[in-house]
Amino acid sequence: MSEREREQARTEEAGAEATSSGNPIKEMFLLAALYLPLGFFLWFFMASGLMFPTSRLVEWLLTGFYPDVFERVVQLGFRFEVQTAVILPQQVEGRTAALNLDINPMIYAWGLALLFGLVMATPMRGLRRLLQLIVGFVIVTLVTSWGVFWEVWRDMAFLMGPEAATAVQSSNLSATAIALCYQLGYLMFPGVIPIAAWILMNRPFIEQLVQSRPR
């Protein structure tokens, strides 16, 4: 066999091995999907601690910028009770009562489990993996805080009666802006931003993965 024939045979063999190895992108996302159950377990098991930074940030935003409307945010497990200064027209047990809102922040934080699966499926050193998980937690905390913040205003503006709506009007926030920001925080940010963060943190690896994909 001539040298040219041997070179052609090696090229065909390498192509066959690349084809048989499967699609590396699909394999990585399959591995990420396998990590998802563990991610959701940790997400729910550690929910109270994971939501603590969000509760402090939301309280700082609400009471700091709107002290005449909001008094404090109390964390009860992973749920938040937002206590307002809005007085209800009806009495509770013969006493004047203020409006309190019950908020579930976890509906905005499920991207943390998604990000966990993607980071764990990406080949990297342990220290870098830990750093990406920390960065991801900070990003998801901001996303969750956005969602909770605007859900509070959504409830006040549209669901809690005329007294709450009057308090919203005094804050100079328009109903249109509240509705738009709430929809972004509920429908788009929880899923899109964690994936975008993972892409930005692993861009060289993703580019290499795409370039090495069998054609």
C-alpha positions as CSV (number, residue, x, y, z in Angstrom):
1,M,0.0,0.0,0.0
2,S,1.4,3.4,-1.0
3,E,1.8,6.3,1.4
4,R,-1.1,8.1,-0.2
5,E,-3.4,5.2,0.3
6,R,-2.3,4.8,3.9
7,E,-3.0,8.5,4.5
8,Q,-6.5,8.2,2.9
9,A,-7.2,5.1,5.1
10,R,-6.3,7.0,8.2
11,T,-8.5,9.9,7.3
12,E,-11.5,7.7,6.7
13,E,-10.9,5.9,10.0
14,A,-10.7,9.1,11.9
15,G,-14.0,10.3,10.2
16,A,-15.7,7.0,11.2
17,E,-14.6,7.3,14.8
18,A,-15.9,10.9,15.0
19,T,-19.2,9.8,13.5
20,S,-19.5,6.9,15.9
21,S,-18.7,9.0,18.9
22,G,-22.1,10.7,18.5
23,N,-23.1,14.4,18.8
24,P,-21.1,15.9,21.7
25,I,-23.6,18.7,22.1
26,K,-26.4,16.3,22.6
27,E,-24.3,14.2,25.0
28,M,-23.5,17.3,27.1
29,F,-27.2,18.4,27.3
30,L,-28.2,14.8,28.2
31,L,-25.7,14.9,31.0
32,A,-27.1,18.2,32.1
33,A,-30.6,16.7,32.1
34,L,-29.4,13.9,34.3
35,Y,-28.1,16.5,36.8
36,L,-31.4,18.3,36.9
37,P,-33.2,16.1,39.5
38,L,-30.3,16.6,41.9
39,G,-30.4,20.3,41.2
40,F,-34.1,20.6,41.9
41,F,-33.7,18.5,45.1
42,L,-31.0,20.8,46.4
43,W,-33.0,23.8,45.2
44,F,-36.0,22.8,47.3
45,F,-34.1,21.3,50.2
46,M,-32.0,24.5,50.7
47,A,-34.9,26.9,49.7
48,S,-35.0,28.8,52.9
49,G,-31.3,29.7,52.9
50,L,-31.3,30.3,49.2
51,M,-34.1,32.8,49.4
52,F,-32.6,34.7,52.4
53,P,-30.5,37.1,50.3
54,T,-33.6,37.8,48.1
55,S,-35.7,38.7,51.1
56,R,-33.1,41.2,52.4
57,L,-32.7,42.8,49.0
58,V,-36.4,43.1,48.4
59,E,-37.0,44.6,51.8
60,W,-34.2,47.1,51.2
61,L,-35.7,48.1,47.9
62,L,-39.3,48.3,49.1
63,T,-38.8,50.0,52.4
64,G,-35.9,52.1,51.3
65,F,-37.5,53.6,48.2
66,Y,-41.2,53.5,49.4
67,P,-41.1,53.8,53.2
68,D,-44.6,55.2,53.3
69,V,-46.1,52.1,51.6
70,F,-44.0,49.2,52.9
71,E,-42.9,48.4,56.5
72,R,-40.9,45.2,56.2
73,V,-40.5,41.8,54.6
74,V,-40.7,38.7,56.8
75,Q,-39.3,35.4,55.6
76,L,-41.4,32.4,56.7
77,G,-39.5,29.4,55.5
78,F,-39.0,30.1,51.8
79,R,-42.1,32.3,51.5
80,F,-42.2,36.1,52.1
81,E,-44.8,38.1,54.0
82,V,-44.7,41.7,52.8
83,Q,-46.1,43.9,55.4
84,T,-47.5,47.2,54.2
85,A,-48.8,50.5,55.7
86,V,-52.0,50.3,53.7
87,I,-54.9,50.1,56.1
88,L,-57.8,47.8,55.2
89,P,-61.3,49.2,55.3
90,Q,-62.6,46.1,57.2
91,Q,-61.5,45.2,60.7
92,V,-59.9,41.9,61.7
93,E,-61.1,40.5,65.0
94,G,-62.4,44.0,65.9
95,R,-59.1,45.7,65.2
96,T,-57.8,47.9,62.4
97,A,-55.5,45.8,60.2
98,A,-52.9,46.6,57.5
99,L,-52.5,44.8,54.2
100,N,-50.0,41.9,54.1
101,L,-48.9,40.1,50.9
102,D,-47.9,36.5,50.7
103,I,-45.3,35.9,48.0
104,N,-43.7,32.7,46.8
105,P,-40.2,33.6,45.4
106,M,-39.4,30.1,44.3
107,I,-41.3,30.5,41.1
108,Y,-38.6,33.0,39.9
109,A,-35.6,30.9,41.2
110,W,-36.0,27.6,39.3
111,G,-33.3,28.7,36.9
112,L,-30.8,27.9,39.7
113,A,-31.5,24.2,39.3
114,L,-31.1,24.6,35.5
115,L,-27.8,26.4,35.9
116,F,-26.6,23.8,38.3
117,G,-27.2,21.1,35.7
118,L,-25.4,23.0,33.0
119,V,-22.4,23.8,35.1
120,M,-22.1,20.3,36.5
121,A,-22.2,18.9,32.9
122,T,-19.5,21.2,31.6
123,P,-16.0,19.8,32.0
124,M,-13.9,22.2,34.1
125,R,-11.8,22.2,37.2
126,G,-13.5,22.0,40.6
127,L,-12.6,25.5,41.7
128,R,-13.9,27.1,38.5
129,R,-17.1,25.0,38.8
130,L,-17.6,26.3,42.3
131,L,-17.0,29.9,41.2
132,Q,-19.5,29.5,38.4
133,L,-22.1,28.2,40.8
134,I,-21.5,31.2,43.1
135,V,-21.8,33.6,40.2
136,G,-24.9,31.8,39.0
137,F,-26.5,32.1,42.5
138,V,-25.9,35.8,42.6
139,I,-27.4,36.2,39.1
140,V,-30.5,34.1,40.0
141,T,-30.9,36.1,43.3
142,L,-31.1,39.3,41.2
143,V,-33.6,37.6,38.9
144,T,-35.7,36.4,41.8
145,S,-35.6,39.8,43.5
146,W,-36.8,41.4,40.3
147,G,-39.7,39.0,40.1
148,V,-40.7,39.4,43.8
149,F,-40.4,43.2,43.6
150,W,-42.8,43.5,40.7
151,E,-45.2,40.8,41.8
152,V,-45.7,42.9,45.0
153,W,-46.5,46.0,42.9
154,R,-48.7,43.9,40.5
155,D,-50.7,42.6,43.5
156,M,-51.0,46.1,44.9
157,A,-52.1,47.7,41.7
158,F,-54.6,45.1,40.4
159,L,-55.6,42.6,43.1
160,M,-55.7,44.1,46.5
161,G,-58.5,46.7,46.2
162,P,-58.8,50.4,45.9
163,E,-56.8,51.3,49.0
164,A,-53.7,49.4,47.6
165,A,-54.3,50.9,44.2
166,T,-54.3,54.4,45.7
167,A,-51.0,53.6,47.4
168,V,-49.5,52.6,44.0
169,Q,-50.7,55.8,42.5
170,S,-48.9,57.8,45.2
171,S,-45.6,55.9,44.3
172,N,-45.7,57.4,40.7
173,L,-45.4,53.9,39.1
174,S,-47.6,53.5,36.1
175,A,-49.8,50.4,35.8
176,T,-48.3,49.7,32.3
177,A,-44.7,49.7,33.6
178,I,-45.7,47.4,36.5
179,A,-47.4,45.0,34.2
180,L,-44.5,44.9,31.7
181,C,-41.8,44.4,34.4
182,Y,-43.9,41.7,36.0
183,Q,-44.3,39.8,32.8
184,L,-40.6,40.0,32.1
185,G,-39.8,38.8,35.5
186,Y,-42.3,36.0,35.4
187,L,-42.1,34.7,31.8
188,M,-38.7,35.6,30.4
189,F,-35.9,36.3,33.0
190,P,-36.1,33.1,35.1
191,G,-35.3,30.8,32.2
192,V,-33.3,33.0,29.8
193,I,-30.9,34.8,32.1
194,P,-29.4,31.6,33.7
195,I,-28.8,30.1,30.3
196,A,-27.3,33.3,29.0
197,A,-25.0,33.5,32.1
198,W,-23.8,29.9,31.5
199,I,-23.1,30.7,27.8
200,L,-21.1,33.8,28.7
201,M,-19.1,31.9,31.4
202,N,-18.3,29.0,29.1
203,R,-18.1,30.7,25.7
204,P,-14.7,29.2,24.6
205,F,-15.8,25.7,25.5
206,I,-19.1,26.1,23.6
207,E,-17.3,27.4,20.6
208,Q,-14.9,24.5,20.7
209,L,-17.8,22.1,21.1
210,V,-19.6,23.5,18.1
211,Q,-16.5,23.4,15.9
212,S,-15.7,19.8,16.8
213,R,-19.2,18.6,16.0
214,P,-19.2,15.8,13.3
215,R,-20.5,17.0,10.0
